[in-house]
Amino acid sequence: MTESNVSRRESLRNIAALGVAGAAVAIGATALTTTTAEAAQPLMADAVHDLQAARAVLAAAAHDKGGHRVKAIGLIDDAIAQVKLGMVVGAM
């Protein structure tokens, strides 16, 4: 392998490690902040948890997959936001 390939591979590993660490922090912070809306809507709270788990798996993936992995992460972020908004409305 050439030096640039090794350097690129190490950079990609570092980026993946940061993504996994960031996802773990986000999931941990969310787990610690159970709201009344979440307690009253266990299925919606389960959906948020499952979406966060899926996001963490995608964040740990080694390659970008032609932009599709990043797009999927963005769509999951949007889905998490929508579910949380629905939970707020449902708690009213």
N, CA, C and O of each residue as an XYZ file, in Angstrom:
368
protein
N       0.839     -1.188      0.000
C       0.000      0.000      0.000
C       0.874      1.237      0.000
O       1.941      1.270      0.612
N       0.407      2.230     -0.684
C       1.164      3.468     -0.691
C       0.884      4.242      0.577
O      -0.071      3.967      1.303
N       1.749      5.226      0.828
C       1.589      6.023      2.043
C       0.264      6.770      2.060
O      -0.347      6.905      3.120
N      -0.200      7.264      0.901
C      -1.463      8.005      0.869
C      -2.654      7.097      1.169
O      -3.615      7.536      1.801
N      -2.608      5.826      0.721
C      -3.689      4.895      1.032
C      -3.755      4.585      2.519
O      -4.843      4.513      3.090
N      -2.613      4.402      3.144
C      -2.578      4.137      4.579
C      -3.097      5.352      5.323
O      -3.884      5.219      6.260
N      -2.669      6.516      4.920
C      -3.108      7.738      5.578
C      -4.615      7.921      5.424
O      -5.295      8.295      6.379
N      -5.129      7.664      4.250
C      -6.567      7.803      4.020
C      -7.347      6.788      4.847
O      -8.381      7.115      5.428
N      -6.848      5.555      4.898
C      -7.512      4.518      5.677
C      -7.542      4.895      7.157
O      -8.570      4.739      7.816
N      -6.435      5.386      7.675
C      -6.393      5.815      9.074
C      -7.349      6.980      9.313
O      -8.012      7.036     10.348
N      -7.422      7.899      8.370
C      -8.346      9.029      8.501
C      -9.786      8.548      8.545
O     -10.579      9.031      9.353
N     -10.131      7.602      7.685
C     -11.491      7.058      7.668
C     -11.807      6.330      8.968
O     -12.923      6.428      9.479
N     -10.839      5.604      9.503
C     -11.055      4.927     10.791
C     -11.289      5.937     11.900
O     -12.156      5.746     12.753
N     -10.506      7.019     11.885
C     -10.670      8.055     12.907
C     -12.041      8.713     12.806
O     -12.684      8.976     13.823
N     -12.487      8.978     11.586
C     -13.800      9.587     11.379
C     -14.894      8.638     11.875
O     -15.840      9.065     12.537
N     -14.760      7.361     11.553
C     -15.755      6.370     11.997
C     -15.772      6.278     13.516
O     -16.839      6.194     14.125
N     -14.596      6.293     14.126
C     -14.524      6.215     15.589
C     -15.187      7.426     16.230
O     -15.889      7.296     17.232
N     -14.966      8.599     15.656
C     -15.607      9.807     16.185
C     -17.125      9.722     16.031
O     -17.863     10.134     16.926
N     -17.588      9.196     14.917
C     -19.029      9.052     14.695
C     -19.659      8.107     15.704
O     -20.735      8.384     16.235
N     -18.991      6.993     15.968
C     -19.511      6.033     16.937
C     -19.522      6.652     18.332
O     -20.488      6.496     19.080
N     -18.440      7.356     18.680
C     -18.375      7.995     19.999
C     -19.472      9.045     20.143
O     -20.119      9.128     21.187
N     -19.682      9.847     19.097
C     -20.726     10.870     19.137
C     -22.111     10.254     19.264
O     -22.956     10.759     20.003
N     -22.340      9.174     18.550
C     -23.637      8.497     18.635
C     -23.853      7.915     20.027
O     -24.958      7.969     20.567
N     -22.792      7.360     20.603
C     -22.917      6.797     21.951
C     -23.256      7.875     22.967
O     -24.073      7.659     23.863
N     -22.625      9.037     22.825
C     -22.922     10.149     23.735
C     -24.368     10.606     23.556
O     -25.075     10.841     24.536
N     -24.802     10.730     22.311
C     -26.175     11.172     22.044
C     -27.193     10.181     22.583
O     -28.197     10.580     23.173
N     -26.944      8.904     22.387
C     -27.866      7.879     22.879
C     -27.887      7.879     24.406
O     -28.947      7.767     25.022
N     -26.708      8.007     25.006
C     -26.638      8.045     26.468
C     -27.356      9.237     27.045
O     -28.073      9.115     28.039
N     -27.171     10.401     26.426
C     -27.836     11.613     26.909
C     -29.347     11.491     26.773
O     -30.090     11.925     27.654
N     -29.797     10.908     25.682
C     -31.230     10.741     25.474
C     -31.808      9.750     26.485
O     -32.910      9.949     26.997
N     -31.065      8.693     26.765
C     -31.542      7.690     27.717
C     -31.685      8.269     29.121
O     -32.530      7.823     29.897
N     -30.864      9.256     29.445
C     -30.909      9.846     30.774
C     -32.015     10.877     30.936
O     -32.321     11.286     32.056
N     -32.620     11.301     29.828
C     -33.620     12.368     29.899
C     -34.990     11.859     29.459
O     -35.536     12.326     28.459
N     -35.537     10.922     30.190
C     -36.881     10.417     29.894
C     -37.886     11.473     30.320
O     -37.903     11.903     31.474
N     -38.708     11.878     29.397
C     -39.702     12.916     29.677
C     -41.054     12.282     29.985
O     -41.251     11.079     29.811
N     -41.959     13.100     30.437
C     -43.323     12.639     30.684
C     -43.948     12.123     29.394
O     -44.663     11.122     29.395
N     -43.667     12.828     28.280
C     -44.216     12.400     26.990
C     -43.725     11.009     26.634
O     -44.491     10.198     26.113
N     -42.447     10.717     26.910
C     -41.910      9.396     26.605
C     -42.547      8.338     27.491
O     -42.874      7.246     27.027
N     -42.721      8.659     28.757
C     -43.319      7.701     29.685
C     -44.759      7.380     29.291
O     -45.215      6.248     29.451
N     -45.467      8.372     28.778
C     -46.866      8.181     28.396
C     -47.007      7.544     27.019
O     -48.094      7.089     26.662
N     -45.939      7.504     26.247
C     -45.987      6.983     24.883
C     -44.841      5.994     24.655
O     -43.891      6.301     23.934
N     -44.926      4.835     25.255
C     -43.800      3.899     25.194
C     -43.463      3.422     23.776
O     -42.297      3.162     23.482
N     -44.445      3.303     22.909
C     -44.146      2.856     21.545
C     -43.370      3.917     20.771
O     -42.455      3.598     20.011
N     -43.743      5.176     20.970
C     -43.007      6.265     20.312
C     -41.580      6.349     20.878
O     -40.625      6.558     20.130
N     -41.442      6.186     22.194
C     -40.109      6.202     22.817
C     -39.275      5.041     22.286
O     -38.076      5.194     22.049
N     -39.906      3.872     22.097
C     -39.195      2.731     21.505
C     -38.740      3.043     20.091
O     -37.640      2.662     19.692
N     -39.581      3.734     19.329
C     -39.223      4.105     17.960
C     -38.011      5.016     17.949
O     -37.110      4.834     17.131
N     -37.971      6.001     18.851
C     -36.807      6.901     18.938
C     -35.561      6.082     19.262
O     -34.515      6.265     18.638
N     -35.670      5.190     20.227
C     -34.525      4.354     20.607
C     -34.035      3.525     19.429
O     -32.833      3.454     19.175
N     -34.962      2.897     18.707
C     -34.593      2.064     17.559
C     -33.945      2.889     16.452
O     -32.983      2.447     15.824
N     -34.469      4.076     16.216
C     -33.876      4.958     15.200
C     -32.461      5.374     15.608
O     -31.563      5.425     14.768
N     -32.264      5.669     16.885
C     -30.934      6.047     17.361
C     -29.956      4.879     17.227
O     -28.788      5.081     16.894
N     -30.425      3.673     17.481
C     -29.572      2.496     17.323
C     -29.192      2.302     15.854
O     -28.042      1.991     15.543
N     -30.155      2.484     14.959
C     -29.875      2.364     13.523
C     -28.876      3.426     13.079
O     -27.992      3.154     12.267
N     -29.022      4.638     13.613
C     -28.096      5.720     13.271
C     -26.677      5.374     13.711
O     -25.722      5.626     12.977
N     -26.534      4.801     14.897
C     -25.212      4.427     15.408
C     -24.559      3.371     14.521
O     -23.353      3.420     14.278
N     -25.345      2.427     14.045
C     -24.809      1.390     13.163
C     -24.331      2.012     11.853
O     -23.244      1.695     11.369
N     -25.139      2.889     11.289
C     -24.734      3.552     10.040
C     -23.499      4.427     10.256
O     -22.615      4.476      9.400
N     -23.437      5.111     11.386
C     -22.284      5.976     11.670
C     -20.999      5.159     11.776
O     -19.916      5.669     11.490
N     -21.110      3.908     12.182
C     -19.938      3.049     12.330
C     -19.515      2.395     11.015
O     -18.444      1.793     10.945
N     -20.328      2.503      9.992
C     -19.997      1.883      8.700
C     -18.709      2.476      8.147
O     -18.425      3.659      8.334
N     -17.935      1.642      7.466
C     -16.593      2.025      7.024
C     -16.569      3.012      5.859
O     -15.673      3.853      5.791
N     -17.502      2.931      4.972
C     -17.449      3.762      3.765
C     -18.732      4.557      3.596
O     -19.744      4.280      4.240
N     -18.672      5.555      2.714
C     -19.805      6.445      2.478
C     -20.876      5.820      1.600
O     -22.020      6.276      1.617
N     -20.548      4.814      0.851
C     -21.507      4.118     -0.026
C     -22.124      5.057     -1.061
O     -23.332      5.037     -1.296
N     -21.282      5.868     -1.666
C     -21.749      6.774     -2.715
C     -22.665      7.873     -2.211
O     -23.482      8.395     -2.969
N     -22.542      8.225     -0.956
C     -23.365      9.279     -0.382
C     -24.650      8.778      0.265
O     -25.341      9.532      0.949
N     -24.967      7.512      0.048
C     -26.229      6.965      0.560
C     -26.218      6.792      2.082
O     -27.243      6.983      2.736
N     -25.066      6.432      2.644
C     -24.978      6.275      4.095
C     -25.225      7.608      4.787
O     -25.987      7.683      5.751
N     -24.583      8.656      4.295
C     -24.756      9.992      4.876
C     -26.199     10.462      4.713
O     -26.770     11.051      5.631
N     -26.785     10.203      3.551
C     -28.186     10.567      3.314
C     -29.101      9.817      4.284
O     -30.035     10.398      4.837
N     -28.831      8.533      4.487
C     -29.647      7.733      5.410
C     -29.533      8.266      6.839
O     -30.531      8.317      7.559
N     -28.340      8.659      7.253
C     -28.156      9.226      8.589
C     -28.980     10.503      8.728
O     -29.625     10.718      9.754
N     -28.961     11.340      7.713
C     -29.758     12.567      7.737
C     -31.252     12.288      7.817
O     -31.983     12.965      8.541
N     -31.698     11.284      7.066
C     -33.125     10.919      7.109
C     -33.512     10.365      8.482
O     -34.609     10.625      8.976
N     -32.613      9.609      9.089
C     -32.887      9.105     10.439
C     -32.967     10.261     11.425
O     -33.845     10.283     12.288
N     -32.049     11.227     11.302
C     -32.100     12.411     12.174
C     -33.446     13.119     12.027
O     -34.050     13.539     13.014
N     -33.905     13.246     10.778
C     -35.208     13.880     10.531
C     -36.340     13.055     11.158
O     -37.266     13.611     11.748
N     -36.258     11.734     11.026
C     -37.295     10.867     11.586
C     -37.325     10.970     13.110
O     -38.401     11.008     13.707
N     -36.156     11.016     13.739
C     -36.097     11.162     15.198
C     -36.767     12.467     15.609
O     -37.554     12.496     16.556
N     -36.455     13.543     14.900
C     -37.048     14.841     15.222
C     -38.564     14.799     15.066
O     -39.284     15.341     15.904
N     -39.056     14.167     14.010
C     -40.498     14.092     13.780
C     -41.204     13.257     14.856
O     -42.283     13.623     15.322
N     -40.595     12.146     15.243
C     -41.195     11.316     16.291
C     -41.250     12.101     17.602
O     -42.260     12.063     18.304
N     -40.177     12.807     17.932
C     -40.162     13.587     19.164
C     -41.200     14.698     19.112
O     -41.859     14.963     20.117
N     -41.362     15.354     17.969
C     -42.411     16.370     17.834
C     -43.793     15.743     18.020
O     -44.658     16.325     18.675
N     -43.997     14.576     17.453
C     -45.263     13.859     17.620
C     -45.525     13.521     19.076
O     -46.668     13.556     19.533
N     -44.475     13.197     19.798
C     -44.627     12.885     21.211
C     -45.045     14.111     22.007
O     -45.856     14.030     22.929
N     -44.474     15.247     21.632
C     -44.859     16.494     22.316
C     -46.333     16.812     22.062
O     -47.077     17.147     22.983
N     -46.739     16.702     20.795
C     -48.132     16.960     20.442
C     -49.049     15.941     21.131
O     -50.116     16.305     21.627
N     -48.644     14.693     21.163
C     -49.440     13.662     21.792
C     -49.578     13.824     23.295
O     -50.528     13.322     23.896
N     -48.627     14.525     23.902
C     -48.661     14.735     25.350
C     -49.554     15.919     25.729
O     -49.807     16.148     26.912
N     -50.029     16.667     24.740
C     -50.858     17.851     25.048
C     -52.270     17.454     25.378
O     -53.103     18.315     25.661
